């Protein structure tokens, strides 16, 4: 009799634990579907992509060095320098010209108006500090600022970056977010003159 009661009590305990497990699973939800990402490897991958895809070519201001134009790596990925106010772009000469660019390689003029390369550092006021990974992915996929705003202007090749896999775009973002923030407020794009 005592064995039967013990067995029934044990069975009741097991059934209670199973029922509670089901309630907890429904409340909390299933375990993460995505595999855990090695953050260091992801950041290293992002750094490699930034170096090989030419992100610094436009997002890092250029200066005149001893052997000609070179990137000012002390301002790497900070975009168009806030302290350089650009005059209106010069009128394009006759011929098959499509645009002009500043000596810093961070301001571009053409039929779209004037565009300035963005500060990719994670400063919350002037860079990508308040951006989410989803916003960054949406921007690269749609060609829209923050994934829903104004169009991304030339010369930004968002359509090329948008062809990367999600893990690669996430790696780019992880790397950019790992950099020290730099405050540099890039000007807003300038629309082309009316009737142009």
C-alpha positions in Angstrom: 0.0 0.0 0.0 2.8 2.4 1.0 4.6 1.6 -2.3 1.5 2.3 -4.3 1.1 5.7 -2.5 4.7 6.5 -3.2 4.4 5.6 -6.8 1.2 7.7 -7.2 2.9 10.7 -5.4 5.9 10.4 -7.6 3.8 10.2 -10.7 1.7 13.2 -9.6 5.0 15.1 -9.1 6.3 14.3 -12.5 3.0 15.3 -14.2 3.0 18.6 -12.3 6.5 19.4 -13.4 5.6 18.5 -17.0 2.5 20.7 -16.9 4.5 23.6 -15.4 7.2 23.1 -18.1 4.6 23.5 -20.8 3.2 26.7 -19.2 6.7 28.2 -18.9 7.6 27.2 -22.5 4.4 28.9 -23.8 5.0 32.0 -21.7 8.7 32.4 -22.5 8.6 31.0 -26.0 11.1 28.7 -27.8 14.8 29.0 -27.4 16.6 31.4 -29.7 16.4 30.2 -33.3 19.6 32.0 -34.4 22.9 30.5 -33.4 25.1 32.5 -31.0 27.5 34.7 -32.9 31.2 35.0 -31.9 31.3 38.8 -31.5 35.1 39.0 -32.0 35.0 37.0 -35.2 32.0 39.1 -36.4 33.8 42.4 -35.8 37.0 41.1 -37.5 34.9 40.1 -40.5 33.3 43.5 -40.6 36.7 45.2 -40.4 37.9 43.0 -43.3 34.8 44.0 -45.4 35.3 47.7 -44.6 38.9 47.5 -45.8 38.3 45.5 -48.9 35.0 47.1 -50.1 36.5 50.7 -50.1 34.3 52.2 -47.4 37.2 54.4 -46.3 37.5 55.8 -49.9 34.6 58.1 -49.4 33.8 58.0 -45.6 37.3 59.0 -44.6 38.4 62.5 -45.6 41.4 62.8 -47.9 44.3 65.2 -47.4 47.3 66.1 -49.4 50.2 64.0 -48.2 53.9 63.9 -49.2 53.2 61.7 -52.2 49.8 63.1 -53.2 46.3 62.6 -51.9 45.8 60.1 -49.1 43.2 59.2 -46.5 43.4 61.1 -43.2 43.1 57.9 -41.0 43.0 60.1 -37.9 39.4 60.8 -39.1 38.6 57.3 -40.4 35.0 56.8 -41.3 33.8 60.1 -39.9 32.4 61.4 -43.2 32.5 64.9 -44.6 34.3 67.2 -42.1 31.8 69.5 -40.4 34.3 72.3 -40.5 34.5 72.3 -44.3 31.7 74.3 -45.7 31.4 73.6 -49.4 30.6 76.3 -52.0 28.0 75.5 -54.7 29.5 72.9 -57.0 31.0 74.2 -60.2 29.0 74.0 -63.4 29.9 70.9 -65.3 31.8 71.4 -68.5 30.4 70.2 -71.8 30.8 66.6 -72.5 29.8 63.4 -70.8 30.5 64.5 -67.2 28.1 63.4 -64.4 29.5 65.1 -61.3 32.1 66.8 -59.3 33.8 65.9 -56.0 35.5 67.8 -53.2 39.3 67.5 -52.5 38.4 65.5 -49.4 36.4 63.0 -51.5 33.5 63.4 -49.1 31.2 65.9 -51.0 29.8 65.1 -54.4 27.7 67.3 -56.8 25.7 66.3 -59.8 22.1 66.2 -61.2 21.0 64.9 -57.7 22.2 68.0 -56.0 25.1 67.8 -53.4 25.6 64.7 -51.2 28.0 64.4 -48.3 29.4 61.1 -47.0 28.0 60.1 -43.6 29.7 59.7 -40.3 29.8 55.9 -39.7 31.1 56.2 -36.2 28.7 55.3 -33.4 28.3 58.8 -32.0 24.6 59.0 -30.9 24.1 62.6 -32.1 26.1 62.7 -35.4 26.7 59.1 -36.4 25.3 55.6 -36.2 25.1 55.5 -32.4 21.3 55.3 -32.2 21.0 53.0 -35.2 19.9 49.4 -34.8 21.2 46.5 -36.7 17.8 46.2 -38.4 17.9 49.9 -39.5 21.4 49.3 -41.0 20.3 46.2 -42.9 17.1 48.0 -44.2 19.2 51.0 -45.4 21.6 48.7 -47.3 18.7 46.7 -48.8 16.3 49.6 -49.7 18.7 52.5 -50.4 16.7 54.7 -47.9 18.2 56.5 -44.9 17.4 54.5 -41.8 15.6 52.0 -44.1 12.6 54.3 -44.6 13.7 57.9 -45.1 15.2 59.9 -47.9 17.0 58.1 -50.8 20.7 57.4 -50.3 22.4 59.6 -52.9 25.4 59.0 -55.2 28.1 57.9 -54.9 27.0 55.4 -52.2 26.8 51.9 -53.8 24.1 50.6 -51.5 22.9 48.2 -54.1 26.3 46.4 -54.0 26.3 46.2 -50.2 22.7 45.1 -50.3 23.8 42.0 -52.2 25.8 40.9 -49.2 24.4 38.2 -46.9 22.7 39.2 -43.7 25.7 37.9 -41.6 28.1 40.1 -43.6 25.9 43.2 -43.3 25.6 42.5 -39.6 29.4 42.1 -39.4 29.8 45.5 -41.1 27.5 47.1 -38.5 29.2 45.2 -35.6 32.5 46.6 -36.7 31.3 50.2 -37.1 29.6 50.0 -33.7 32.9 48.7 -32.1 34.8 51.9 -33.1 35.2 54.8 -30.7 32.5 57.4 -31.3 33.5 60.7 -33.1 31.3 63.7 -33.1 31.2 65.1 -36.6 27.9 66.6 -37.9 27.8 66.0 -41.6 25.6 68.5 -43.6 22.3 67.4 -45.0 22.1 66.8 -48.7 21.4 69.8 -50.9 18.7 69.5 -53.5 19.6 70.6 -57.1 18.5 74.1 -58.2 15.0 74.3 -59.6 14.8 73.7 -63.3 18.0 71.7 -63.4 
